[in-house]
Amino acid sequence: MKRSFVTALGTSMLVLMAGVANAATIAPPANLTTSGKLTFCAEFGNPPLGFYDDQQKLTGFEIELGSELAKRMGLEASWKEVAFSAIIPALMAKQCDAILSQLFDKPERREVVDFINYMYSSQSLLVSKGNPKNVKGLADLSGLKVAVGNGTTIQSLLDEQNKQFKDAGKPEINVVVFPKDADARQALQIGQVDVYGTTLETAAFFFHTAGQVFDVAGEPFNKIKTGMAFRKGEADTLDPIQKAFSSMKEDGSYVKLLEKWELGGDVIE
C-alpha cells in the first residue's frame, strides 16, 4: 500500500462516501435519519490515521473506521476538518456528531465529553536521520528546539518536563507550537527544529516510509486509551455507534482494519 507524507490540508467540509448498505444492520441515531450522514470532526495530516494520499484522497485507519461504522447504520460518513486545538469546541458547537481524530481519553476531557475507546496510543519523538542530538527521551531535550501541534498531549508533556528542567537549573526546551501537526513535522524535515513530538503511530509511519530522512528517538511513552468523543449525555447518538463498533469487534473486522494499517499492537479489548 502506497502512503504519502502530506502537508497541505484543505479547510472545507469533506464528505467521504461510505458505500451505504442497502439495509442498515443497526438502527441509526434517530436524529441522523433525515440527513443520512454521520459527521465526524477531525484534523487530517496524521498518517496512518487520517491523511491525504498522493491523489489527495482522504484515507487512513480512522477514515475507514468511521466509514464502516456509518455503513453498518445505513449512513454516510462525512468529515468536518477542524484544527486539533479547536476540536472539542467544534463538537460542543454541534458542527459534527462526534470526534474521530486520535483524541486521548483523559479525566479532564471526560468532564465535558463521553468516549468510545477504539485503540491505544503512545507518544514518541521523531528526529533527523542519525539522531544528531542523541535524544533518547524527554530528559534529553534540555536546550533543544522541539516542534509540536497545538493542543496535543505531547505539548503538555513538554511543559511538564520544562518545570523539571527549571527546578534543576537546566536550560528549558524551546517548544515551538504549530497550528497543525503536519506543520510541526515539516519544521523538522527542513531543519527548523531539533525534534518533532508526536504520537508513536505517526512517528512509526514516517520512520517506515521516510527512513532516509527521520529516526525515532528512544522508546515510546505515555500509553493511553484513544476514543471517539460525543457531547456529554447524548446516549441516543453514542449507543448505536457503540453497537456498530461492538459488531466490528465481534466479526473480526476491527482487528483486520488495525492490522491493515500496521496498528495491530494498539488493539483495545
GINOR-V355933 format. One line per field, one symbol per residue. ss: DSSP state (H for helix, E for strand, - for the rest). phi: phi as a letter, one per 20 degrees, with the letter a starting at -180 (. if undefined). burial: # if it has 9 or more other ideal C-beta (glycine too) atoms within 8 Angstrom, else .. Layout:
ss=???
phi=???
burial=???
This chain:
ss=------------EEEE-------------HHH----EEEEEE---E---EEE-----EE-HHHHHHHHHHH----EEEEEE--HHHHHHHHH-----EEEEEEE--HHHH--EEEEEEEEEEEEEEEE---------HHH----EEEEE---HHHHHHHHHHHHHHH------EEEEE--HHHHHHHHH-----EEEEEHHHHHHHHHH----EEEEEEEEEEEEEEEEEE---HHHHHHHHHHHHHHHHH-HHHHHHHH---HHH---
phi=.ecceddececefdddfemgffcfecffggfdfffmcdddeaddncfeebaeefemefbpgfffffffffgfdmdeeccdfbggfdffgfffemfbeadcblefedgffffccdcdfcaeccdbddcfgnlgelecrgfeegmeecebefnefffffffffffffffemdgefeededgcfffffffffenfcebcebegffffgfffecffdcceemefblfbfcbfdcggneffefffffffffffffenfffffgfgeldgfegce
burial=..##.##.#....#.#.#.##..#.#.##..#...##################....###########################.###.##...###########...##..################..#.#.#.##.###.############.###.##..##.....##.##.#.#########....###############.#.#..#####..#..########..#.###.######.###....##.#####.#..##..
